[in-house]
């Protein structure tokens, strides 16, 4: 069973019925009474503001990138690189708030060329459109959990607009290339590592 198929159906409104939560428990023991209060409580519990509960190494990284750092290996994205990245997305992957799927991007003529001219100034000025980081949040109850009133029992799926996901993947591909080329990954790194699995996790 594909666990993401249900997320796609919910995100695109193709489910027959979606349960709507109207109340949830607050940390002080009280309950919300309105839908908007419930939404705000869930967002406050599941999403933290930048800087909240931040570890020292995260703070040092954040401080290090406050000023632009340019090196001689900084190379602009190419239209071919962008085209390949766009084509790597599933055509029916659940869309973000704009409702545009990867398949629609793939069918638009010259989209990779237009995206190329659009994205380069963002890298120079270190900024992106706010709309690219606005997410459509889907809450999925964790397996074997039946307490709908506890926000921690839910797994959150944040669906972003395709424009932002393309840029994210372009940057991830560049980072991965740098890590593999320079052998910077530990041999013990298994999570989020292509074509590598932890034999212990399979009972070996």
PyMOL commands that set and color helices and strands:
alter all, ss='L'
color gray80, all
select helices_A, chain A and resi 3-11+35-46+56-64+79-87+102-107+111-125+130-133+151-153+162-181+199-202
alter helices_A, ss='H'
color red, helices_A
select strands_A, chain A and resi 136-141+154-159
alter strands_A, ss='S'
color yellow, strands_A
deselect
rebuild
show_as cartoon
